Amino acid sequence: MDKEKIVITKKENITHAIKFTLFSISAGLIQIGSFALLNEVFNLRESIAYFIALVLSVLWNFTLNRKFTFKSAANVPVAMTKVGIYYLIFTPLSTWWVDKLTFIGWNEYLVVVFTMLINFVTEFLYTRFVVYHNQINTALKDAEVNEV
């Protein structure tokens, strides 16, 4: 198969943003729910509860966005490694500020929601322009080739 440049229209970019938002909301519900469970029921330290909840939401979000938002046939280990690199930077920073802000008295749920908003914006940009930059809609191309 020839490598042809995939053109993404303005409408597709808007659709990607909407789908990413909706899947991120579902991942956010998973993150808040698991954070609440770990924090309230198991009494884990906020930063540890946050970290576990973050991992669960990342796996959910990555899977859905790869298949349904960006429709990418990109190599899963490569794409996940790129996402992992993002989280190698974001996770220590966000875990640090969750710990520090809750220590000085900020409400732990306010801090987690604030952190999730920062994560949402930066992850969308990173996913769109780094992880799937040249791999958007490639699953559609593969499906077309397989139908012939």
TAURMO-V108511 format. One record per pair of residues at least 24 apart in sequence whose ideal C-beta (glycine too) atoms are under 10 Angstrom apart, sorted by the first residue. I is the first residue (numbers start at 1). J is the second residue. Records with the same first field share a line. If there is no record, write none. Layout:
I->J + J
This chain:
1->141 + 142 + 144 + 145
3->134
4->141
5->134
6->134 + 135 + 136 + 137 + 138 + 140 + 141
7->136 + 137
8->70 + 128 + 136 + 137
12->70 + 71 + 136 + 137
13->128 + 136
15->69
16->65 + 69 + 70 + 71 + 124 + 127 + 128 + 132 + 136 + 137
17->69 + 124 + 128
18->69
19->64 + 65 + 68 + 69 + 70 + 71
20->61 + 64 + 65 + 68 + 69 + 70 + 120 + 123 + 124 + 127 + 128
21->69 + 120 + 124
22->64 + 65 + 68 + 69
23->60 + 61 + 62 + 63 + 64 + 65 + 67 + 68 + 69
24->57 + 60 + 61 + 64 + 65 + 69 + 116 + 117 + 119 + 120 + 121 + 123 + 124
25->61 + 116 + 120
26->57 + 60 + 61 + 64
27->53 + 54 + 56 + 57 + 58 + 59 + 60 + 61 + 62 + 63 + 64 + 65 + 116 + 119 + 120 + 123
28->53 + 57 + 60 + 61 + 112 + 113 + 116 + 117 + 119 + 120
29->57 + 60
30->56 + 57 + 58 + 59 + 60 + 61
31->55 + 56 + 57 + 58 + 60 + 61 + 112 + 113 + 115 + 116 + 119
32->57 + 109 + 112 + 113 + 116
33->57
35->98 + 108 + 109 + 112 + 116
36->108 + 109 + 112
39->108 + 109 + 112
45->98 + 99 + 102
46->95 + 98 + 99 + 101 + 102 + 103 + 108 + 109 + 111 + 112
47->94 + 95 + 96 + 97 + 98 + 99 + 100 + 102 + 103 + 108
48->95 + 98 + 99
49->98 + 108 + 112
50->91 + 94 + 95 + 98 + 99 + 102 + 108 + 111 + 112 + 115 + 116
51->91 + 92 + 94 + 95 + 98
53->112 + 116
54->87 + 90 + 91 + 94 + 95 + 98 + 112 + 115 + 116 + 119
55->87 + 91
57->116 + 119
58->83 + 84 + 86 + 87 + 90 + 91 + 119 + 123
59->83
61->119 + 120 + 123 + 127
62->87 + 123 + 127 + 131
65->123 + 124 + 127 + 128 + 131 + 132
66->127 + 131 + 132 + 135 + 139
67->139
68->139
69->124 + 127 + 128 + 132 + 136
70->127 + 128 + 131 + 132 + 133 + 135 + 136 + 137 + 138 + 139
71->132 + 135 + 136 + 137 + 138 + 139 + 140 + 141 + 142 + 143
72->127 + 131 + 132 + 134 + 135 + 136 + 137 + 138 + 139 + 140 + 142
73->135 + 137 + 138 + 139 + 140 + 141 + 142 + 143
74->131 + 132 + 133 + 134 + 135 + 136 + 138 + 139
75->135
78->131 + 135
79->127 + 130 + 131 + 132 + 135
80->131
81->131
82->126 + 127 + 130 + 131 + 132 + 133
83->123 + 126 + 127 + 130 + 131
85->126 + 130 + 131
86->119 + 122 + 123 + 125 + 126 + 127 + 130 + 131
87->119 + 123 + 126
89->122 + 126
90->115 + 118 + 119 + 122 + 123 + 126
91->119
93->118
94->118 + 119
